[in-house]
Amino acid sequence: MPSLTRVEATARGAAITVESYQVDLNLTAGGDLFRSRVEIRFRATAGAATFVEVRPVTLHGVRLNDRDLDPGLHTDNRLPLDGLAEENTLVVEADMAYSKTGEGMHRFDPADGETYLYATSFLDNAQRIFAAFDQPDLKAPITLSVTAPSQWIVAGNAELAANPAPGRWEFAPSEPLATYFFSLIAGPYHVRRAEHDGVPLGIYCRRSLAEHLDADADEIFDVTRQCLDRFHQLFTERYPFGKYDQAFVPEFNAGAMENPGIVTFRDDYVFRSAVTDTEREQRATTIAHEMAHMWFGDLVTMRWWDDLWLNESFAEYLGTRVTAEANRFDQAWTTFAMRRKAWGYAADQRPSTHPIAPPEVVDAEAGLLNFDGISYAKGASVLRQLVAWLGDEAFLAGLNAHFAAHRFGNATLADLLASLSASSGRDLSDWAELWLRRPQVNTLRAEVAVDADGRYSEVAVVQTAPESYPVLRPHRIGVGRYSMDGSARRDEVDIDPNADGGRTVLGALTGEPAARLLLLNDGDLTFAKVRLDPASADAVPQVLPALTDPLARAVLWREALDATTDGERPVTGLVDLMAAALPAETEVIIAEDVLTLSRSLVDRYLDPLTRSAALARVAGTCQRLLDGAPAGQSLQLAAARGWIAATTDADLLVGWLAGRDVPAGLKVDAELRWAVLRRLVVLGAAGEAEIAIEAAADNSSTGAERAAHCRAALHDPEVKQATWEIIVRDTALSGRLLEAIAEGFWQPEQADLTAGYVDRYFAEMPAAAHLRTPWTADRVAALAFPRYAVAQSTREAAAALLARDDLTPGLRRVVTDADDDLRRALVARTAVAAASA
Ligand SMILES: [Zn+2]
């Protein structure tokens, strides 16, 4: 199936203007198909030719103006249109297929026999629902009508205009939309409604989750109202799409999708078990992120996918900022520093890195590859840096001018830079070149000299860049000076990219009393790796637990994790630091992410024997954190999860399932039970019988995913064989179930059992990648990669695969990145072996 190229989109964008879509869907047939009829009005140069995209099962009729076109002319996903008039009407009627991959019209059939539908048109999937000129810069109002079972709820991008008969919904014309924003939900959804500042609000979920949504409805509506108010303070343009519905839908691929007027979220955000405050914060940040898109992305849309960052970096920046400023989650920037930036730094140091704003994305499918830590987290960090440099007032004035100039239209990076330059009076071209057009990350290293009186004789920041991308950048950063008891002074300084040898001397600190610990990028304003001077590094275990600012602790933890990831320090040193500092941690996101990020290093960077000893220490640290955590609070749950994942004490785990010796205040509910069972399966202390009992007790779609993950992890050669067949061949399961299975397959404890599948991955994954849509294929390929087979032979197999010319772009990216992780793991293992020799 050809993906629309930038060249084709540019030509078509110049040739036609779309005036409106009238979309009529009939969802009553049952079975695997629905009926779609679209009437598109568009203008063109008389006599010109173009094409429209559609992916039907059966094309029933095509009529262009007064001519019937031959449906047989349809090839792949394209229908040629020639002999265009100045004013054209195209009518396409087709039977279309429901999807199980979250793309197009997804149909979910839970065990209770009810059917739930939702439409995802992103990124070029409107054509799976109706015939469309499926590119982001051909925006037009869409008028939707739907025929569906009369007892259903149906909601679309625009307000309902009429309900002329039971089972018939007719919606008002929407504002001009890019085709990738089209959405609707249809099914026996549960709904709660509210209103705020003239905006009708709705939240939706499946009926089986109704009690859980109701329990959190106040929190979700409060967050929504607070975000809406904050955006109305920041922006002069009010929310532009009428009503604001938020639907929590099953088997959703991403976190959420910013369809104007009807945002869709993965329904894991309707919490059915106890969660930590980090998960509540993440839901709030996602709500804010999608709302930010209503302006950045939806009101003003990128012209083509090469400006994807205009959407995602801004939504990520504004989503985090508005959450921190307007909601109770005032540590959202700490979460950003710990979790989101970890994603960004990792992506930016890989061989597959790319500029935030790539000069050209060749086709839509290539655009999908850039939905990564660079377009989101690095882009947002760089915007935070831009605000530190320009000042908030000039930044917001530039954004507002940008919205005013391009409302309901499209814009490019050049348009945005023009607006920001005008508002700030600064030329941003150098800044954009260094930060947006060049990949990779700088390292800022502190060099400190102290005189006999204990005063700084010199403090310098040395900026370096990787050899492959020798680019130094301007950075505005905080420099924190911390004493043993954690008390601090913080200065803001500019790092000069043109300084001699990349070395910026901080003259203002000369003669000041030397601090116990000097922290670069304190406050986390820039995107850079940080390294401490040796004296500060020695002080970390003592000073870190005393720091009162969670963001400063997060920056310090990132430094430790990053140096370990780079193989500069052994994982065992990180485990030591965790033992020293983690039991005193009070910020749940820090405890959670230090545990999960370090765990992935422990699992891959250590040989089996060293790993066992390290895991035992991690379990001990979690136990101390658990002992000190307040009963029933987030920290207790985070510590319990960390302990479950690290312990080898099967008796105690089995006891928790039976309600024995559970810490007071800790609820061993559905999700925690699955976590315990997962660990017992890996330890060989539970099998199919226990999984079946648990699955029967949790008869939900999430329960089915958890059970599938556990089964894939079973220590049984026959089960592994059957699981592998599913991973490389199945096309019937939903994308979410496939992901759960792929994720469970490899376990560090099962190296002998799975050794034979390392080669099979490289032999069989290219064909498997062609069986599925790109999103699902890439997720499965990433999760099924033999990540614990840390050996030169695995790298050689990866190299041989990458030499082939028949790989999907997604598989090429997945294997390139996973191979780079192996490279790092091998370097780290060699360093550890050398140190202990
Ligand atoms: Zn987004």
Residues whose N, C-alpha, C, O or C-beta is under 5 A from the ligand:
A	BS01	ZN	E312 A315
